Amino acid sequence: MTVRKIIVLFLSMQLLSCSELQKVVNQLPIGGALTQEQIGNGLRQALDNGIKNQVSKLTAKDGFYRNELVKILLPEELQVVDKGLRKIGLSSLADEGLRAINRTAEDAVKTATPIFINAVKEITFNDAKNILLGEQNQATLYLESKTEKALYGQFNPVIKKSFSKVGADKIWTNLISKYNSIPFVKKVNPDLTDYVTSEALKGVYTMIAVEEKGIREKVGLRNTDLLRKVFALQDNNK
């Protein structure tokens, strides 16, 4: 920012109301030689990288189950089932149950890309400014705010169907029946669809945040000229 702009901003602070001052700030360029469109496109590239490089990993076999960042564990009320089965020598059955619910999440995430693409296209310049100069996961938070409701609606029926497809429904019927046959335990009969849907969403946003953090912190991950230029603005404003 030039000395002249700093003086103008200082005088504005003395003379304008808060709302008027915000309008002035919003009009000040942050991009130097970059256009507003280039800044927006740079943020879109960063999010596209997150979707391509990280979310795609979740759709592979055991993409959730073997990733400790996003592995879906049992809800608290069912952890007693897992522990109870392992105590009586049924660890393999417990592992099979966990693998099955993670497998349903893999199926659901395969449907996410079109929703993400539409949300990324909608980034405005004001969005881009806030994202670029925001927290390390600001782009991820933006994407979450724009896609969470649609993704939940997309994931839930897929997971429900997938429980049957991958045999998770039968596995869990068997698993819970085994647990309920243990003397003196409190019987359980959970519906896991809503829980797994929510956990799958968390996993998706977690992996996008991993990519975003990398791009913000490591110049080497800025794999296009535009990414390097746009995120250099972030570096200069730290």
N, C-alpha and C positions, 0 to 999 in steps of 0.2 A: 504494500500500500504506500503511495507516495505521500510526501509531507503535506501536500495540499489537501489530499483526501483526509488525512488524519486531522488537520485543522478544521475542515468542514464538518467532520463527524463530531469533534469536540464542541464546536459552536452549536451544532444541532442538539447535543445533549443539554445544553444550557437553555435552549429556546423552545424545544418541541416537547409535546406530551409523549408518554411511553408508546402509545399506538402509532403516533406520527414518526417517532424515532425508529420503530421497527420497520416501517415502510422504507426509510432511508437506508437502513442496514441491508434490507433485502435487495435494494437496487445497486449496492456496491458489488463489483465483480470480484470473484475469488479466483478466476481462472487465468488471469494474465492473458497470454496469447491464445488460450483455449476458448472456444465458443461454448455457450450454454448447452448446445446440442452435443458437443464432444464430451462434456462432463457427464451428461446423462448417459451417453453411449458407453462411456468407460465404466460406469456403475452397472450397466446392463451386462457388460462383458464379465465383470467380476461375479455377478450372480449366475450368469450362464456357466461359468467355470465351476461354481459350487454345485450346480445341478448336474453338470456333466461329469465332473471328477469325483464327487463325493456321494451324491444321492444315488447315482448309478451303482455304486458298490453295494448298496443295501438290497438291490434286486437280485444279486447273485445268490447261489445256494449258500446258506448259513451266513448271509450278509449281515444279519442281525445277531445271530447266535454266537458267532465267533468274533464279534466286535464288542469289546468291553465298554466302549463309550455308549452304546445304544442297546446292548443285549436286554431283552425284555425278561424280567424276573417275575415271579408270582406276586400278586397283590398281597398285602400284609396279612389279610385274613386267611390266605391260602398257603402261606409259607409253612404253617404247621403241618400241612399235608406233605409237602416236600420233605421236611425234617422227619416226620413220622415214618414215611416210606423208607427213607435211608436208614433209619434206626433198625428196621426189621429186615435189612438186606436187599431192598428193592431200589437201589440207587439207579440202576439202568432204566427202570421204569420212570423214575422221577426225571432223569435226563431226557428221556424220550418225550415226556410231557412238555418240558421247557423248549425242546427243539421244535416241537409241533406248533406252539403258539408263536414262536419267532418266524417260522416258515410262513405262517399266514400274513405276517407283516410284510415279508418280501413280496408276496403276491400283490398286496395293496399298493405298495410304493410304485409298482410298474404303471399305475394309472395316474401318477401325479404330474408327470412332465407337462402335459398340455395346460394344466391349471397354472403351473409356475411360469410358463412362457407368456401366457396372457398377462399375468401380474407384472412381470419384468417389463413388458412393453408399455405399461401404464405409468412408469416412473416419470414424474414431471421434473422441471429444473429445480423448483423449490424442494421437492423430495430429495433430489440429488445433492443439493447443498447440505441439507440436514444429515443425510447419510454419510457423505464424504468426511465431514468434520465432526461426526458423532463418535459414539463408542465403537469398540472393536467388533461388535456384533450388530451394528446399527442397520446394515443392509439386510441381515437376517431377520431382525425385528420388523423391518418394513415388510419383507416378504411374508412373514408370519401373519401380520395384521391384515394383509390382502388375501391370503389363501387359506387360513386355518378353517374357516367355516365351510368353504367349498371342499377342501380336502377331507374333512371329517365326513361330509355327506357322500363323498366318493369312496373313502376307505371302508366305512362301516359295512355296507352290503357286500363288498368284496371279501372282507375278513370273515363275515358271517358265512358266505358261500365257501370260502377257502377252508374254514374249519372242517367242512365235510370233505372237500377235495383232497386235502392232505391227510385226512384221517384223524385230525385233532379231536373231533367230537367223540369218536370211538375211543381214542387214547385216553381222553379225560374222563369219559364214562367209566372205563376200566380202572384208571388211576384212582378216581374218587371212590369207586366201589371198594377197591382194595383198602383204601384208607378208612372208609366208614366201617369196614369189617374189623378193624382193630378195636379190641375191648376198651370201653370207657372213654372213647374219644367223642368230641362234639361233632355231630354229622354236618357235612357241608354239601351244597349243591349250587355252585356259582354259575353265573352267565359271564363268560369272559370276553364277549364281543366288544362291549363298550370300553373295557379296560385296555384291551390290546390295541384298539383303534387309537386311543389317546396316547399310548406308549409309542406306537408307530409314528405318530405325528411328532412327538418329542424327538425321536431318533432322526427324522428327516431334517428338522431345524438344527439339531446338534451338528450334523455333518456339514450343512451349509455354513454354519458358523466356523467350523474348523477351516474351511477353505478361505472364508473372508478374513479370518485372523491371520492366516498365512500370507495372503496378498498384502494386507496392511503392514505386516512386520518384515516380510522378506522380499526384497527387491527382485530376487531371482525368480519368484513365482509370478511376477507380472510379465506374462508371456506374450504381450503385444505392445507395440509402441504406444498405443492409446492408453493402455493400463498404466504403463510407466509414467506417462505425462500426467494423467489424472491423479494418481496416488502420490506423485511428487508434490502436488498441492497440499495433500494431507500432511506429508512429512514437513513441509515448510510452515504449517500452521500449528504444529505441536508446541 
